[in-house]
Amino acid sequence: MSGNAPGRPTLRSALARVQFRVMLLTLVLAALGGLLSSILVVDSYVREELRLVGGLASYSAEPAIVFQDRAAMREAVQPLADSDGIRAIVLTTGDQRIEVRHTPGDRLIRRIELAIAEALWPQPAVVQIRHGGQPIGEARVYAGFGNLGGYLVVGLGCGLACLALALSLTYFLSLRLQRRIAAPLQAIASVAHQVRVGRALHLRAPPAPIEEIHTLGEDFNALLGELEGWQDHLRSENAALAHRASHDALTGLANRAVLEERLATAIGAAGGAETWIGLLYLDANRFKRVNDRFGHMAGDALLREIADRLRHCIRRNDLAARFGGDEFAVLMTQASGASEMAAIAERIHAAMREPVILPDGSEITCSVSIGMALFPRDGTDAPALLRAADEAMYASKRRDGPPLPDVVPSR
C-alpha cells in the first residue's frame, strides 16, 4: 500500500489521539471534582475539629480564668495545643491574653505542615468561655495539619492507583474500538490497493462488526463483482477478437497470416539443424462449378466440409489453414521426410473421395490438388517454401487433372 503523505495521520493514530484527549479531559475533570469534594470534606472536618477543641479548651480553662491563674490556664490547654490537628490556642479574658502554640520539634516535615496549615486556615475557630451563664473570655483555636498528611498520602496513592487502572482500561477499550473501526477499513483499503496494483478483482472485503462499515464493505464487494464481470466480458471479447483475427471466419481454421508466422518461426528455430519442415498446399478442384450450379451457400458448406476433413487427416501438432477462396495449406513442423508428407496427402485424398451432402440434399464428390514442399530441400525461408508448394500444387493440377488429383512432390 502506498505510504502516508508527510504529516497525514493514519485512521488508527487519529482515533487514538482523539480518544486520548477525551480520556485525559475526563480524568482531569474527575480529578478536579474529586479534589474539590476532598477539599470541602477536609475543610468541614477541620472546622468541626476546631469547634470541638475550642469547646474542650473553654471547659478546661474556665476554673483557671475564674481564679485568674495564668499558669493554670496554660496547663489546661497545653495538652490540647500539642495535638496533631492544632497549631495554636489563644485564651483571652479581660486584658489578659495567653497563647499556647503547638511544639513541632525538630522535624522539618512538621514545620512545613504547620506552615501549610497556616496558609490554608488562617482564621481560628472562636468559642466563648462562660461561667454561670456569663461570658468571661474566648478561646481561639488555630488549625494545624494534623493527620491530614497521612490522609493526603493515602488519598494520593489511591487516586494514582485508580488513575492507572482507568488508563489501563481506557487503553484496552481504545485498542478494541480501534480494531473494530480501523481494522475493517484497513482491510477494505488493502483490497482496493491489491485491485489497483494487481488487478485482483476476485478479492473481497471481509465482514465488519459495525453496521455502517459492513454496508460499505458490501457495496465495495458488489462494485468489485461488477468490475470482475466487466473484465471477464472484456477478456472474452478480446479472446473472440484475437480468434477472429487469427482464424478464418467460415471454416474456423487458422488464416494465412498465422500460418506464415508459424512457418517463419519454425524455420528460424530450426537454424542449421537437420530438421524437416513440410508444407502442403491444397486447392479444391472445380469449386467454381459448385458455386455456379448450387449457389454460394453450397460452396460455403463444401469449404466447411473440406476444412473438417482436413482437421481429421493431419497430426495433432500440424497446423491447417485456409489461405482464401478454395485454397488451404498444412504446416508440418515435425516432418520426418517426404514419405510421411506423401502419406498425409494420400490420407487427405482418401477423405475427399467421400460424398459431400449439400444443404439442399444433393451429394457431390470433391477432389483436391495437393502440392508438397520440404524445408530445407525446397526453400530456406517462408516465401520460398510457400512458392515451391504453390508451384507443386499447380503442377499436380496440370498433370493429373481435377477429377483425380494426386500428390506430386516438389523437385
Secondary structure as UniProt FT lines:
FT   TURN            6..7
FT   HELIX           11..66
FT   TURN            67..68
FT   HELIX           70..81
FT   TURN            84..85
FT   STRAND          86..93
FT   TURN            94..95
FT   STRAND          96..101
FT   TURN            105..106
FT   HELIX           108..120
FT   STRAND          125..131
FT   TURN            132..133
FT   STRAND          134..143
FT   TURN            146..147
FT   HELIX           148..198
FT   TURN            201..202
FT   HELIX           211..246
FT   TURN            249..251
FT   STRAND          254..255
FT   HELIX           256..270
FT   TURN            271..272
FT   STRAND          276..284
FT   TURN            285..286
FT   HELIX           287..294
FT   HELIX           296..313
FT   TURN            316..317
FT   STRAND          319..324
FT   TURN            325..326
FT   STRAND          327..335
FT   HELIX           338..352
FT   STRAND          356..357
FT   TURN            359..360
FT   STRAND          363..364
FT   STRAND          368..375
FT   TURN            376..377
FT   HELIX           382..400
FT   STRAND          407..409
//
